[in-house]
Amino acid sequence: MIIGYARVSTIDQNPDLQIDALEAAGCDRIYIDKASGSVADRPELDKLKTILRAGDTLVIWKLDRLSRSLKHLMEWMEYLEKEKVQLKSLQDSIDTSTSMGKFVFHIFGALGQLERDIIRERTLAGLSAARARGRVGGRPRKVDEKKKKRIKELYAKKEMTIQEICDWAGISRGTLYKYIRE
């Protein structure tokens, strides 16, 4: 059986391009997840894994649709080899039913991991340089300590409703209750 797997990173993205290519590749079934590659919980991929049998072929649009980490990709490769399931990546021209396909698969996986590691290193270096210049990341606080104290006073006096306090301070109820608990 030829089984296809498509994944888009967000609900807003459309998997049609991948589905069309998988159908053209002759997939008997196609499983689709709408989740980031970094998210471990992908229910359709889990379902797909339970139906794969020896002699089946798993077809994907591109390697990064199956996994974004080299470790996870290699785990999949080991699983597929153990189960005697072939992998075809349409955009990467990889077909693990051939020796060259297996070789190319490992090379592409390593290059993908290298690229992610370089991006991560650059991001961390940029954050470190920003911190050295006194810039701190994260969302700016709407409420300073003085305003926080006033919010707590208004809450304790019960002169205003919770909603009125939230509207006045420009905060949500959850934030108000967080300040009260502090």
N, C-alpha and C positions, 0 to 999 in steps of 0.2 A: 504494500500500500504506500502511496505517496502522500505524505502529510505536510501541510504548510503551516507556518507560524508567522504572524505579523504582529508588530508592536508599534504603537505610537506613544510618545512621551506624555502627552496631555490629552485631556478629553476633547479639547478644541481641535486637535489635529485630526486629519482624515486619513484612514488607512487604505483608501481605494487604490492608490498607485501600487502598493504592495500586494493587495488582493488580486488585482488584475494580472500582475506578473506571476503570482503563485498559481492562479487558474490557468494561465498560458503554459506554465511548466507542468500541467497535468495533475495537480493536487486533487486527491479524492476528498479530503477534508481540510479545512483551514481553521485554525484557532487564532483569535485576536485578543490581545491585551491592550489596555489603555493605561499605561503606568510607566514611570521613569525607569530607565535601565538600572539605576542604582537601587531601586526598590526590590527587596527580596521576594515579596509576596506578589506573585503573578499567577492568578488562579487558572487561566487558560493554558499557560505553559505547564502547570502542574497536571492538569487533565491530560494534556498531550502526552506527557511523560508516561502516564499510566497505560496508554493504549499502544505505545510503540512496541513492535515485535521484531524479532530477527528477520532480516530481509527487507524491512521497511526503509524508506528514505525520508528524512526530514529536510524540507526545503524552506529556506529563509531568504528574505530579500537581501540582507546584508548581515555580516557577523555581529555588528553592534545591536541588531534587533534581538539577538539571542542573549547577549551578555555584554557588559561594558568593562568587566575586569578580566584580565588574562587568567587569573585563578579560576574564576567561575567558568570561563570559556574552556579551560583545560579540563575542569571537572565534567563538563558536558561531553567533551571529546572522549574522555575515558569511559564515561557511561555509555555513550553511543557505540564505542568499540567493543565494550564488554557485552552489550546487547546485540551486537552485529547489525547495527543500524547505520546507514550511510547518511552523510550530511552534504547538502548542496546549498551553496550560497550564490544566488543569482548575480548580484552586482560584483562580487569578489571573484567570480569564475572559479570557485572551489568545488571540487567533487571528490569527497574522501573515498570513493570507490577505487580511486587510482593512487599509486604511490606518490606521484607528483602533487596530486590534490592534497594529500595528507601533509606533505612537506610545505606547500604554500599556505595551508591552513595555520600551521605552527608559526611560520614567518609573519603572516599578517597579524596573528594574535599578539606576537611579541612587539611588532611595530605599533600596534594600537595601544598596548600597555605603556610603551615608551612615550608616546605622544601624551597620554593622560598624566604620566608622572612628570613630564616637563611642564605641562600646564599647571599642575599642582605646585611644583617647586616655584614657578614664577609667581603664582598667586600668593604663596606664603612669603616670598621675598618682598613682594609689594606691600603686603600687610605689615610686615616687620619694619620696612622703611617708613611707612605711614606712622606707625606707633613711635618710632624714633623721632619723628617730627612733631609728636604730641597729638596726632590725630587718632581718635579711638573710633572703631567701627560700631555698627549697630544703629538702631533707630534712635533718633534724638528724643529725649524725654519732653513730654508736654507740660509736666508739672514739676516745679521746683519744690524744695523742702518747705518754704514758706506757704505755698499754696496747698501742699499736702496737709500741713498743720491746720489750715483754715478748713479744709474738707472734713477732717476729723472732728473739728469743733462743731461745724454745722450738723454733722451726723449725730453727735452726742446731744446737742441742744434740741433736736427734733423740730426745729422751726421750719424746715423745708422738707419736701418729700425727697426720696432717693432720686427720682427722675429729675427734679429741679436742681439738686446738687450736681448730678451728672451733666445736665445741660449747661449749668453755670461754669463748671470746670472743664467742659469739653472732653469728658472721659466716659467710658462705658461703665455699666453696673459692676462688671467683673473687676475692673480696675479699682473702682471705689472700694469694693469689699476687700481687695488685696491691700489697699492702703489701711483700711480699718484693722485688718489682722496684724499688720506690722507693729 
